[in-house]
Amino acid sequence: MKKKDREILRTWTLVLQIGISMMVPVFVGFFLGKWLDERLGTGFLMPVFLGLGMLAAFRNTYLLLKGYLAQIRKEDEGK
């Protein structure tokens, strides 16, 4: 596989990882909070868990990009 093709594949993989790592915590937080609100008869847990899911999504994205950029810097130093 050519180097350019590998770079394109790696970029698409990163985009998919970011999408999944952002969507999953948000949806889990939303549905868990909604489920707990229905079970406990409260009305404030869904926004709390949704906020926690959003924070987790941003953290996941930050860590993914941080690792990806560190890898690119390491490869550039080797040239």
C-alpha positions, 0 to 999 in steps of 0.5 A, a space after each residue: 500500500 502506498 504511503 499516501 493511501 495509508 495516510 488517507 486510510 488513517 485519516 478516515 479511521 480517525 474521523 470515524 473514531 472521533 464520531 463514534 467516541 463522541 456519539 456513544 457517551 452522549 447517547 448513553 448519558 441521555 438514555 441512562 438519565 431518561 431511564 433513571 428519571 422515569 424509574 425514580 420519578 425525577 426530572 433532573 437526572 437526564 440533563 445531568 447525565 447528558 452533560 456528563 456524556 458530553 464532557 466524556 465525549 470531549 475528553 475522548 476527542 481530546 485524547 484521540 487527537 492528542 495521540 494522533 498529533 503526537 504520532 504525526 510529530 514523531 514521524 516528522 522528526 524521523 524524516 
